């Protein structure tokens, strides 16, 4: 199948207006690759970093987008049957090669995850990167166990919301932070046990709830809150550094003996598609369909709204995971 398609193309880094919708040739898969007809794709801050020129990797011109959800159009190596529902993410998508901001995308077969669900495409489009990061942060980063106490620093981010959903599914006690009192109801609606209004210094309030400190934490704000998050932990507890919502990426003066309380472990997570297995994905989607879990979907956009979507992402007004529905 050849022909054209609509895609978002960035010729050079800059403000949201550099995102241009164009008619471009449809990509052609080779053996070992899969052509996916995109039904929906999630919006990610790393795409904002790439678009603005803050990212350290990638080249222009480029179709951005580190994830996509849709159906298999073709797979020359026969890894997947045409029509199979799939998700794909990471692996250089939207940076090293053209990504998900398009009607079709070609990706290596090894980063394609199949599933079966009757959920609407805008909900499914919110899942891949969000679930992969949330699941990996808990399973690989924190190595959280059922019954643990967990602090989610940056609780109203799409990943923070997903971490809370997964943690509650596993019977954990969840403390989530937000800077906005009006976000309390959203977090409590997902089952968060304790909502903490974050003014930068939370460790003492965490210890009022869990005197010895929490078992695990997922740090999604960045290095400016990391030290306080570390102070919220019990000895033997683990902080997983996953996110940089603050866009501050490095610690100028990191003195481990001062920053790390005795016995507290600091890990990181930035995963790939292989970290999200088909059984984990399917179990999550089935739980959503059965009403046992929630996909924290924010605003839904059309492809033509992509500039506005990036403006909203920069302004922090998406309210959950932003999705473009094709």
C-alpha positions in Angstrom: 0.0 0.0 0.0 1.5 3.3 -1.1 0.1 6.8 -1.2 0.1 9.8 1.1 -0.9 10.6 4.6 -1.3 13.5 6.9 1.4 14.0 9.5 2.8 16.7 11.8 6.3 17.7 10.7 8.9 19.9 12.6 11.6 21.4 10.3 13.4 23.2 13.1 13.1 23.6 16.9 10.9 26.4 18.2 7.5 27.4 19.7 4.4 25.3 19.2 3.8 27.0 15.8 6.7 25.0 14.3 4.3 22.0 14.4 3.1 21.9 10.7 0.4 19.5 9.4 1.4 18.3 5.9 0.6 15.7 3.3 3.6 13.4 3.1 4.4 10.0 1.5 3.2 7.1 3.6 6.1 5.1 5.1 6.8 1.6 3.8 7.8 -1.2 6.2 10.7 -3.6 5.5 11.1 -7.1 7.0 11.3 -6.8 10.8 9.2 -3.6 10.8 5.4 -3.1 11.3 3.2 -0.5 9.6 0.6 0.8 12.1 -2.5 2.8 11.1 -2.6 5.2 14.0 -6.0 5.6 15.7 -4.8 7.8 18.6 -1.5 8.9 20.1 -0.7 10.3 23.6 1.1 13.7 24.2 4.3 13.7 26.2 6.5 16.3 27.7 9.5 14.8 26.0 7.9 15.8 22.7 7.7 19.3 24.0 11.4 19.1 24.9 12.2 17.9 21.4 10.1 20.5 19.7 11.5 23.3 21.7 15.1 22.2 21.1 15.8 21.3 24.8 16.2 17.5 24.0 19.7 16.1 23.7 18.8 13.6 20.9 17.0 13.6 17.6 17.3 15.3 14.2 15.2 17.5 12.0 13.0 17.5 9.9 11.0 15.0 11.8 7.6 13.7 12.5 7.5 13.7 16.4 5.8 11.4 18.8 7.2 8.7 21.1 4.1 6.5 21.1 1.1 5.5 19.1 -2.0 3.2 19.3 -3.8 1.7 16.4 -4.0 -1.4 14.1 -1.5 -3.3 12.1 -1.7 -2.4 8.4 1.1 -4.7 7.4 4.1 -6.7 8.7 6.3 -8.1 6.0 8.0 -10.5 8.5 4.5 -11.7 9.6 5.1 -11.0 13.3 1.6 -9.6 13.5 -1.6 -10.2 11.5 -3.1 -7.2 9.7 -5.9 -5.7 11.8 -4.3 -6.6 15.2 -4.7 -3.9 17.8 -1.3 -2.7 18.9 0.6 -0.1 20.9 4.1 1.1 20.3 6.5 3.5 22.1 10.0 4.7 22.6 13.0 3.0 20.8 13.9 6.3 19.0 10.3 7.0 17.8 9.9 10.7 16.9 13.6 11.5 17.3 15.8 9.0 15.4 13.0 8.1 13.0 9.5 9.5 12.3 7.1 9.0 15.2 3.4 8.8 16.1 2.1 12.3 15.1 0.8 10.9 11.8 -1.9 8.7 10.2 0.6 5.9 9.8 3.9 5.0 11.4 6.6 2.3 10.8 8.4 0.9 13.8 10.6 -2.1 14.6 8.5 -5.2 15.3 10.2 -5.7 18.7 8.6 -2.5 20.1 5.0 -3.4 19.1 2.7 -4.8 21.8 -0.6 -6.4 20.8 -3.8 -6.3 22.9 -7.5 -6.8 22.5 -10.0 -4.3 23.8 -13.4 -2.7 23.1 -12.4 0.5 25.0 -12.7 3.7 22.8 -9.5 4.7 20.9 -9.1 7.9 22.8 -8.8 5.9 26.1 -6.5 3.3 24.5 -4.3 6.1 23.0 -3.6 7.4 26.5 -2.2 4.1 27.8 1.2 3.0 26.3 3.8 5.5 27.5 1.9 6.3 30.6 1.4 2.7 31.7 4.9 1.6 30.7 6.4 4.4 32.8 4.1 4.0 35.7 4.5 0.2 35.8 8.2 0.3 35.3 8.6 2.9 38.1 6.8 0.6 40.5 8.1 -2.8 39.4 11.7 -1.9 38.3 12.4 1.3 40.1 10.8 1.0 43.5 10.2 -2.8 43.4 7.1 -2.1 45.4 5.2 -4.9 47.1 1.5 -5.2 48.0 0.8 -3.5 51.2 3.6 -1.0 50.9 3.2 2.7 51.6 4.0 4.8 48.5 4.6 8.5 48.0 3.8 9.8 44.5 5.6 13.2 44.1 3.8 14.9 41.2 0.5 13.1 41.7 -1.6 14.9 39.1 0.7 14.3 36.2 -0.6 11.6 33.9 2.1 9.2 35.1 1.4 10.1 38.7 -2.2 9.3 38.2 -1.4 6.0 36.6 1.1 5.1 39.4 -1.7 5.7 41.9 -4.1 3.5 39.9 -1.6 0.6 39.7 -0.5 0.9 43.3 -4.1 0.8 44.6 -4.7 -2.3 42.4 -1.8 -3.9 44.3 -3.2 -2.9 47.7 -0.7 -0.2 48.6 -1.4 2.8 50.8 -0.8 5.8 48.5 0.2 9.4 49.4 0.0 11.7 46.4 1.1 15.3 46.1 -0.4 18.2 44.2 0.2 22.0 44.4 -3.5 22.6 43.8 -6.2 22.1 46.4 -8.8 21.7 43.6 -7.0 18.6 42.4 -7.8 16.8 45.7 -11.1 15.3 44.4 -9.5 13.9 41.3 -6.9 12.1 43.3 -9.3 10.8 46.0 -11.5 9.6 43.1 -8.7 7.3 42.0 -8.4 5.9 45.5 -5.5 7.9 46.8 -5.4 7.5 50.6 -3.7 10.8 51.5 -3.6 13.9 49.3 -0.8 16.3 50.3 -0.7 19.9 49.1 2.9 20.4 48.0 4.7 23.6 48.9 8.2 22.1 48.6 8.6 20.7 52.1 6.6 17.5 52.7 8.8 15.2 54.7 7.5 16.2 58.1 3.9 15.8 56.9 4.6 12.4 55.4 6.0 11.3 58.8 2.8 12.5 60.6 1.0 9.9 58.5 3.7 7.3 58.3 6.0 7.9 61.3 9.0 5.8 60.2 8.8 7.1 56.6 7.3 5.5 53.5 8.5 2.3 51.9 8.7 3.7 48.4 8.4 6.9 46.3 8.1 7.8 42.7 9.7 11.2 42.0 8.0 12.9 39.1 8.6 16.6 39.8 12.4 16.6 39.5 15.6 17.3 41.3 14.2 20.4 43.1 11.9 18.2 45.2 14.1 15.1 45.3 16.0 15.9 48.5 12.7 16.4 50.4 11.4 13.1 48.9 14.5 11.3 50.1 13.8 12.7 53.6 10.3 11.1 53.5 11.7 7.6 53.3 12.2 4.9 55.9 15.6 3.3 56.1 15.7 0.6 53.4 13.1 2.4 51.4 13.5 3.3 47.7 13.0 6.5 45.7 12.6 6.0 42.0 13.5 9.1 40.0 11.3 9.0 36.9 10.1 12.4 35.9 11.2 16.0 35.4 8.0 18.0 35.4 10.0 20.9 36.7 12.3 20.8 33.6 15.3 21.0 36.0 17.3 17.9 35.1 20.6 18.1 37.0 21.7 18.6 40.6 24.3 21.3 40.7 25.8 20.3 44.1 25.0 16.6 44.9 26.6 15.6 48.1 25.5 11.9 48.7 26.3 11.8 52.4 24.0 14.8 53.0 21.3 14.0 50.4 20.8 10.3 51.1 19.5 9.4 54.6 21.0 6.2 56.1 20.0 3.2 54.1 17.7 5.0 51.7 18.1 3.9 48.1 17.9 6.1 45.0 17.1 4.5 41.6 15.9 5.7 38.3 13.6 4.5 35.5 13.3 5.5 31.9 11.9 2.5 30.1 11.4 1.0 26.7 8.5 -0.9 25.1 10.0 -4.3 26.3 9.3 -3.3 29.9 5.6 -3.4 29.3 4.7 -7.0 28.5 1.4 -8.0 26.7 0.0 -9.7 29.8 0.6 -6.6 31.9 -1.0 -4.4 29.3 -4.0 -6.7 28.7 -4.6 -7.1 32.5 -4.7 -3.3 32.9 -7.1 -2.8 30.0 -9.3 -5.7 31.2 -9.4 -4.0 34.7 -10.4 -0.7 33.1 -13.2 -2.4 31.1 -14.4 -4.1 34.3 -14.4 -0.8 36.3 -11.5 -1.9 38.6 -9.1 0.7 37.2 -9.2 4.1 35.5 -7.4 5.6 32.6 -6.6 9.2 33.7 -7.6 10.8 30.3 -7.2 14.5 30.0 -8.2 16.6 27.0 -8.8 14.9 23.6 -7.6 16.8 20.5 -7.8 16.4 16.7 -4.7 16.4 14.6 -5.5 19.9 13.4 -5.4 21.0 17.1 -1.8 20.0 17.6 -0.4 23.5 18.1 -3.1 24.2 20.7 -2.4 20.8 22.4 1.3 21.8 22.8 0.3 25.2 24.2 -1.9 23.5 26.7 0.9 21.0 27.6 3.2 23.9 28.2 0.6 25.7 30.3 -0.2 22.5 32.3 -3.9 22.7 31.5 -4.4 19.3 29.9 -5.7 17.8 33.2 -4.5 14.2 32.8 -3.1 12.5 29.8 -3.6 14.5 26.6 -4.5 12.4 23.5 -4.9 13.1 19.8 -7.7 11.1 18.2 -7.4 10.5 14.4 
